[in-house]
Amino acid sequence: MFVLSAGILAFAACSKDGETGNGANGKITVTVTGSPVKFKTDDLVAKAADIVNVTLSATADETLICDAKVDESYVDAYNSAYNADAVLLPSSAYELSGASFLVAAGKTVSNDLTVTLSGSTVGLEAGRVYVLPIAVSVEANLADKFTVVNNPHYVVLECDWLDLSTPGIKMKDMMGAKGIISGNEVVDMGDNTHTFEVRIYPYGWHADDGEISYIGTWTGKDKNENNAAFSGMELRYLGSAMRSGFGNRQCDLTLTTKPLEEDEIAPNMWHTITITCDGSMTGQNEEVAYQYYLDGELMASAKPTKRFGTESSQGFQVGYTLTGMQFGYDNVKFSFDGLLGEIRMWNKVLTQDEIKANLKTVANPSKSDMYVYWKVNEGSGSTLRDYSGNGRDLIISNTVTVEWGSEKEE
């Protein structure tokens, strides 16, 4: 099934190999399946489907191919015709099975396109009506041969209730699975100034001090050391004391050793972990480069301890790049029992106010401010769409089966 990857999907106009036929005024009428077809939230959750096709008023001598178009301009037409206040259905709420209608020579009915509701409630509001106009058009040079009627086909979703659950990947069995940016892109990160954020929903934590709850890390290649692979910022919580141990190629930090009662990340609720790194702070053990925030509150600060520049004990600057994400760790004693939600990589140091403004989601992601933004809202599959606008989808290795879950926000 073809999954839409943008808010509005625009297809080309009709084209043909050649056709003839007899209709009114010498034209063949192209009739789009009747509508509107209405669904409610229960149908969305059940992933209900709608079938769309076109029918010709007369047979064509040769195959006719017509592409479809999800056309937002028809939303106003729908509201006017049905006295409604609908908005365009978000792309995350549906999938389309193909990109064109085809009517074979000598036939009058096209193949079917299937619109399947995705089951995702991300971006929807209770009480709101959503509409998806699927239009069929004819190229100007064919207007004397074809006329389209009953256009467009409307799919309508009445969001009569809403479960405020947030989806996420079940992490317990991910065991260090790797995800790579589509096209194997290697993203240059300059001096490593960035903010790394993840959202987690822990079901519990390891109680043994010898065990680690390892959430994951962004990954990169060191362009100054033969593209050696490295872990960008490992997020790990150490044993029952819940010390936060974060590390990467230029540092290995225990950012806080506060006792459990002061630093506990409560299970069974969503949290946002934020690590900021100021790449201009290159003095090893001298300048505070790292800040750790939990749910928008500053928990700890730290200096880099190694490999952070030409003055480091290693004596060179890491050539920072971003290549993807590692999920968990390949050791059952290091498993993380919980969900992993949004993953964000900014190309700047966020202020505390900016962090607090984006705890649950980023309302207006900026291509210029973000390297990647994986919302992890798919609910199925192993490809995470990039919402930063940079087109850097994350492809998770097929060596694991990605399992999904969801939990309500507080």
C-alpha positions in Angstrom: 0.0 0.0 0.0 1.3 3.5 -0.9 1.5 5.6 2.2 1.2 9.4 1.9 4.2 11.2 3.1 3.1 14.8 2.9 0.1 16.9 4.1 -1.3 17.3 0.6 -0.6 14.9 -2.2 -0.7 16.5 -5.6 -0.9 14.2 -8.7 -0.5 15.1 -12.4 -3.6 15.7 -14.6 -5.1 13.1 -16.9 -3.1 11.6 -19.7 -3.9 9.0 -22.3 -2.4 6.6 -24.8 -5.3 7.4 -27.2 -9.1 7.0 -26.9 -12.3 7.5 -28.9 -15.9 7.0 -28.0 -19.4 8.4 -28.4 -21.0 10.5 -25.7 -23.0 13.7 -25.4 -21.7 16.3 -27.7 -19.1 13.8 -28.8 -17.5 13.7 -25.4 -17.1 10.7 -23.1 -18.3 11.4 -19.6 -15.9 10.4 -16.8 -18.0 9.9 -13.6 -16.3 9.8 -10.2 -17.7 7.4 -7.5 -20.5 9.0 -5.6 -19.9 10.8 -2.3 -19.6 12.0 0.4 -18.7 8.8 2.3 -18.8 9.5 6.0 -16.8 7.8 8.8 -16.6 8.4 12.6 -13.8 7.9 15.1 -14.7 4.2 15.7 -14.2 3.7 11.9 -10.9 5.4 12.1 -9.7 3.1 14.9 -11.0 0.1 13.0 -9.0 1.3 9.9 -12.1 1.3 7.7 -11.7 1.8 4.0 -13.5 3.5 1.1 -13.3 2.4 -2.6 -13.0 5.0 -5.3 -13.1 4.5 -9.1 -14.3 6.2 -12.3 -16.7 5.1 -15.0 -16.9 6.1 -18.6 -20.1 6.8 -20.5 -18.8 4.9 -23.5 -15.9 2.6 -24.2 -12.6 4.0 -25.3 -10.7 2.4 -28.2 -7.5 2.5 -26.3 -6.4 2.5 -22.6 -7.1 5.7 -20.7 -5.0 6.6 -17.7 -6.2 9.3 -15.2 -4.2 10.4 -12.2 -6.0 11.4 -9.0 -5.4 14.6 -6.9 -6.1 15.3 -3.2 -7.1 18.9 -3.7 -7.4 21.1 -0.7 -9.2 23.8 -2.6 -12.3 21.7 -2.6 -12.6 21.9 1.2 -14.4 25.3 0.8 -16.7 23.8 -1.9 -17.6 21.0 0.5 -18.4 23.4 3.3 -20.5 25.6 1.1 -22.5 22.6 -0.4 -23.1 20.9 3.0 -23.2 23.9 5.3 -20.2 22.4 7.2 -17.1 23.7 8.9 -14.7 20.9 7.9 -10.9 21.1 7.5 -8.5 19.0 5.4 -7.9 15.4 6.8 -4.3 15.2 8.0 -2.1 12.9 6.0 -1.3 10.8 9.1 -5.0 9.7 9.2 -5.2 7.9 5.9 -3.4 5.9 3.3 -4.0 5.7 -0.5 -3.5 2.5 -2.4 -2.3 3.9 -5.7 -1.8 7.0 -7.8 -4.0 6.6 -10.9 -7.1 5.3 -12.5 -6.8 3.1 -15.5 -9.6 2.1 -17.9 -8.6 -0.6 -20.3 -9.4 -0.4 -24.0 -13.0 -1.6 -24.6 -14.0 -1.2 -21.0 -15.9 1.5 -19.1 -14.8 1.0 -15.4 -11.4 1.8 -14.0 -9.4 0.0 -11.3 -10.2 0.8 -7.7 -8.3 3.1 -5.4 -8.7 2.4 -1.7 -8.6 5.1 0.9 -7.8 3.4 4.2 -8.1 5.2 7.5 -4.8 4.7 9.3 -6.0 4.4 12.9 -3.9 7.3 14.0 -5.5 10.2 15.9 -2.4 12.3 15.8 -3.3 15.9 14.9 -7.1 15.4 15.3 -9.5 17.3 17.5 -12.6 15.9 19.1 -15.8 17.5 17.7 -14.0 18.5 14.4 -15.1 17.4 10.9 -12.4 16.5 8.4 -12.7 16.1 4.7 -10.5 14.5 2.0 -11.4 15.6 -1.5 -10.1 13.2 -4.2 -10.4 14.9 -7.6 -10.1 13.7 -11.1 -9.0 16.2 -13.9 -8.5 16.1 -17.6 -5.6 17.8 -19.5 -6.6 20.8 -21.4 -5.9 19.2 -24.7 -8.4 16.4 -23.9 -11.2 18.7 -22.8 -12.9 18.3 -26.2 -13.1 14.5 -25.7 -13.8 14.1 -22.0 -15.8 15.8 -19.3 -15.6 14.9 -15.6 -18.7 14.8 -13.5 -19.5 14.2 -9.8 -16.1 15.6 -9.0 -14.5 15.4 -6.5 -15.1 12.3 -4.3 -15.3 13.3 -0.6 -14.2 11.1 2.3 -15.5 12.7 5.5 -14.3 11.9 9.1 -16.5 13.1 11.9 -14.3 13.0 15.0 -17.0 12.4 17.6 -14.6 11.3 20.3 -10.8 11.2 20.7 -8.5 9.0 22.7 -5.5 11.2 23.7 -3.1 8.3 23.4 0.4 8.9 22.2 2.0 6.2 20.1 5.5 4.9 20.6 7.8 2.0 19.8 8.0 -0.8 22.4 11.6 -0.9 23.4 12.1 -4.0 25.5 13.0 -6.2 22.5 14.7 -3.7 20.2 18.1 -4.9 21.5 20.3 -2.3 19.8 18.4 -2.2 16.5 19.8 0.4 14.1 17.9 3.0 12.1 19.6 4.8 9.2 18.6 8.0 7.5 17.0 7.4 4.1 19.4 7.3 1.2 22.2 6.6 3.7 22.6 10.4 4.1 25.4 11.5 6.4 24.4 14.9 7.9 27.3 17.2 8.7 26.9 18.7 12.3 29.7 21.3 12.2 31.1 21.8 15.7 28.5 19.5 17.3 26.3 22.3 18.7 22.9 20.6 19.0 19.9 19.6 21.2 18.9 16.0 21.4 15.4 15.2 22.7 13.4 12.0 23.1 10.1 11.2 24.7 9.7 8.1 26.8 7.0 6.2 28.7 8.7 3.8 31.1 6.8 0.9 32.5 9.5 0.3 35.1 13.2 0.4 35.7 15.9 -2.2 36.5 16.2 -2.6 40.2 19.7 -4.1 40.3 22.6 -1.7 40.5 24.5 -3.8 38.0 21.9 -3.3 35.3 21.2 -0.4 33.0 18.0 0.9 31.4 19.5 1.8 28.0 17.1 3.9 25.9 19.1 4.7 22.8 21.5 7.1 21.1 21.8 9.1 17.9 24.6 7.7 15.7 27.2 9.3 13.5 30.4 8.8 11.6 33.7 10.6 12.5 34.7 12.3 9.3 38.1 13.1 10.9 38.8 9.4 11.7 38.1 7.4 8.5 34.3 7.7 9.1 34.5 5.5 12.2 31.0 4.9 13.5 30.2 6.3 17.0 27.4 6.7 19.4 26.3 10.4 19.5 24.6 10.6 23.0 23.7 7.4 24.8 20.7 7.8 27.2 21.0 5.4 30.0 19.8 5.1 33.6 22.0 3.2 36.0 20.4 0.7 38.4 18.0 1.4 41.2 19.7 4.8 42.1 18.6 6.0 38.7 21.8 7.9 38.0 21.7 9.4 34.6 24.7 8.2 32.6 25.0 9.9 29.3 27.9 9.5 26.9 29.3 9.8 23.4 32.5 9.9 21.4 33.8 13.1 23.2 32.4 12.5 26.7 31.3 9.8 29.1 29.3 11.6 31.8 27.3 10.7 34.8 25.4 13.9 34.8 23.7 13.3 38.1 24.0 11.0 41.1 21.1 12.2 43.0 19.3 9.6 45.1 16.1 8.0 43.8 13.7 10.1 45.7 15.1 13.2 44.1 15.7 12.1 40.6 13.2 9.3 39.9 11.6 9.3 36.5 8.1 8.1 37.5 6.9 5.1 35.5 3.6 4.9 33.7 3.7 8.5 32.4 5.3 10.3 29.5 8.5 12.2 30.0 10.7 14.4 27.8 14.5 14.0 28.0 16.6 16.9 26.6 20.4 17.1 26.3 21.9 20.3 25.0 25.5 20.6 23.7 27.3 23.9 23.1 30.0 23.0 20.6 31.8 26.2 21.2 32.7 25.0 24.7 35.7 22.9 23.6 37.9 23.0 26.7 38.3 19.5 28.2 37.2 19.4 31.9 37.1 23.2 31.7 33.8 24.6 30.2 30.3 23.5 30.8 29.1 22.2 27.4 26.2 19.9 28.4 22.9 20.5 30.1 20.4 17.8 31.0 16.7 18.6 31.3 13.9 16.3 32.4 10.4 17.5 31.5 11.8 21.0 31.0 13.5 21.2 34.3 17.3 21.6 34.5 18.7 18.5 36.3 22.5 18.8 35.8 25.3 20.4 33.8 28.7 18.9 32.9 32.0 19.6 31.2 33.3 17.3 28.4 35.8 14.8 29.7 37.5 13.6 26.5 37.8 13.9 22.7 36.2 17.3 22.5 38.7 19.2 20.5 42.3 19.8 19.7 43.1 20.4 23.3 41.7 17.1 24.5 43.8 14.2 25.7 43.2 12.6 22.3 44.5 15.7 20.6 42.0 16.0 17.8 38.5 17.3 17.0 35.8 14.7 16.2 34.3 15.2 12.7 30.6 15.2 13.8 27.9 13.8 11.6 24.4 12.3 12.0 23.5 9.0 10.4 20.6 7.7 12.4 19.5 6.2 15.7 20.2 3.1 17.8 17.3 1.7 19.7 18.2 0.1 23.0 21.2 -2.1 23.6 22.1 -5.7 22.7 22.0 -7.1 26.2 19.0 -8.1 28.2 20.5 -6.6 31.4 20.4 -3.2 29.6 16.9 -3.4 28.2 14.5 -0.5 28.5 10.9 -1.6 29.3 8.9 1.2 27.9 7.8 3.2 24.8 10.0 5.5 22.8 8.1 8.5 21.4 9.2 11.6 19.5 12.9 11.9 18.6 14.3 15.4 17.7 17.7 16.6 16.8 18.1 20.4 16.7 21.0 22.2 15.2 21.2 24.7 18.0 21.1 24.9 21.8 17.5 25.3 23.0 16.8 27.6 25.9 14.8 26.3 28.8 11.8 28.3 27.6 12.0 26.7 24.2 12.3 23.3 25.7 9.2 23.8 27.8 7.3 25.1 24.8 7.9 21.9 22.9 7.6 19.2 25.6 4.9 17.1 24.0 5.4 18.0 20.3 6.7 20.8 18.1 3.8 22.8 16.7 5.8 24.5 13.9 8.9 22.5 13.1 11.5 24.5 11.2 13.7 23.0 8.5 16.4 25.5 9.3 16.4 24.8 13.0 16.3 21.0 13.0 18.4 18.2 11.6 15.6 15.7 11.9 12.2 15.3 13.7 10.8 11.8 13.9 7.4 12.0 15.5 7.2 8.2 15.8 3.4 8.5 15.2 3.1 5.9 12.5 1.6 3.2 14.7 2.9 0.4 12.5 5.8 -0.4 10.2 9.5 0.4 10.5 9.9 3.7 8.7 9.7 6.9 10.7 8.8 10.0 8.8 10.9 13.1 9.2 8.7 16.1 10.0 11.5 18.6 10.0 11.1 19.3 6.3 14.5 17.9 5.5 13.2 14.6 4.1 15.4 12.4 6.4 13.1 9.5 7.1 14.5 6.9 9.4 14.6 3.3 8.2 14.8 0.8 11.0 16.7 -2.5 10.3 14.6 -5.4 9.3 16.5 -7.6 11.7 13.9 -6.8 14.3 10.1 -6.7 14.3 9.1 -3.2 15.4 6.2 -3.4 17.9 4.1 -0.4 18.6 2.0 0.7 21.6 0.3 3.8 22.9 -0.3 5.4 26.2 -2.4 8.4 27.3 -0.8 11.8 28.1 -1.4 13.2 31.5 
